[in-house]
Amino acid sequence: MYPDFSNEAQARRREFLALRLRVLNRGAESLLASISHKLSAISGREPRSGKRCSAPVYQLPQPPPDHHHHFKMAAIPTRITSRQRYSKPRRMKVLPLDRIQMLFIALTVCIVIGFTLQLLSVPSHQRSFPLRRDGLNFSNWTIREQRVSSDVKTCQPKQHIVFLKTHKTAGSTILNILHRYGEQHNLTFALPVNYQFGYPNMFHSRWVKGFRPDRKQEYHIMCHHMRFHLYKVKKIMPEDSFFFSILRNPMTMAESSYAYYKDFSPAFKKASSFEDFINNPFKFYNTTKKGNQFARNLLSFDFGFDNNAQFNTMYASRAVAAVEMAFQLILVAEYFDESMVLLKEALCWELDDVVAFKMNFRSKDSVQALSPQAMEKLKQWNALDWYLYTHFNRTFWQKVEQFGWKRIRKEVLLLQKKQKELMNQCLQGDEPVESKNIKDKSIRPFQYGRTKIYGWLLKPDLDPLAKERCIRMITPELQYKDLLTAKQFPPTKSSMTPVLGKKPPLNELASLSGKAVQRP
């Protein structure tokens, strides 16, 4: 309910404010009198009665007969030496307190007048206060402040961004958001030489296309797959870069990883089924085999930790502390829409900037349900991942609470509404389709292993401007990376000349659907 601001209500309100002003004036007069009295007491004169008084003479106290007797020196702030004790009385200067009092009175009157004019001239429902919207230090905003928060922005959109793209955590959808934002604002991406920054090796600057240590370069966004190394990433990105990442429940993530990497991970390949692997993972798992990072503590591995370390609380706590030190925001895949609202707020972006269609996902019939016993075994097997997830799931909801429950529900509904409107504008139906039904290779998702990855079909009769926007929203990450590479590194005559024995780019091999493709 909004307050009544009719003429009668305004008259009552102004009468109340006038009474309040008189009370404030009386209070100010009382305060000034009290301060004047205290200043007079300090200066050694009586309160002002209209006549100027001469400066008082302070007599230094005479020493008592017993020189060892301690006495108080209330009137002298500094320590008195034995020589000063027997010196003649001196006249001490008095500061011009009249001038100080006049300045103080003038300042107080100005404050009272300004405060009164503000109360009388601006209705309470129109008052707004500066809101801190930069970063994640959200204040506990009131309902009225929440109404104006979307219209009042005191921050600048962040454009130096590092996104650690973890595996099987909806990272491809966030990648599409960052690709579109960077392309729209003509930002420079730190792009990998191929399609990942040397994964599964630790990140190194040599994996950044076009980077030269002897030449100053400014990158705005780094967002492709890597195994995180904070120090080496900071050598590439600006100091004010915003770091964020996303986590997923390790149990469902392990099931997705098995389905996607079964033909690549030796541990998964040896097991006859996922249940078989869960029941006795040590039977199939070998720490020295390349590709087995997908079978255990994959989140921890992507963050740069030892995924094979024996779990203990001290190591896990240090891992959490390291992530908190490096990253300003950790999102949760199970609450993707809420995550996008928090991301939008942290980056000082608009809600339209984080509207996206789901990317790189598999068919629902390929998802395997897990029993409670299997979930518990996976929790023990991926103990470090579980520790990270439970901690940052808790901090995620703390950020939601700081943001405001009512406000985030409102923005999530608005985000979903905008997504629905774009789907109706761009897509044929609201359900994804199999890759074989998508004829345009530029928007066909990469098929890896036995899992079917679904994509989207565009409406056929879109105007050129709408078609361009809609295509960008459904362009998979490999094809989009090629577009950005061509834009930042225009092909030269030599680069277009085929080289004997050179393998075609991975996105060209990706068009061979139904076959598992991997770099040697």
Secondary structure, 3 states (H helix, E strand, C coil): CCCCCCHHHHHHHHHHHHHHHHHHHHHHHHHHHHHHHHHHHHHCCCCCCCCCCCCCCCCCCCCCCCCCCCCCCCCCCCCCCHHHHCCCCCCCCCCCHHHHHHHHHHHHHHHHHHHHHHHHHCCHHHCCCCCCCCCCCCCCCCHHHHHHHCCCCCCCCCCCEEEECCCCCCHHHHHHHHHHHHHHCCCCECCECCCCCCCCCECCHHHECCCCCCCCCCCCEECCCCECCHHHHHCCCCCCCEEEEEECCHHHHHHHHHHHHCCCCHHHHHCCCHHHHHHCHHHCCCCCCCCHHHHCCHHHHHCCCCCCCCCCHHHHHHHHHHHHHHCCEEEEHHHHHHHHHHHHHHHCCCHHHHCCCCCCEECHHHCCCCCHHHHHHHHHHCHHHHHHHHHHHHHHHHHHHHHCHHHHHHHHHHHHHHHHHHHHHHECCCCCEEHHHCCCHHHCCCCCCCCCEEECCECCCCCHHHHHHHHHHHCCHHHHHHHHHHHHCCCCHHHHCCCCCCCCCHHHHCCCCCCCCCCC
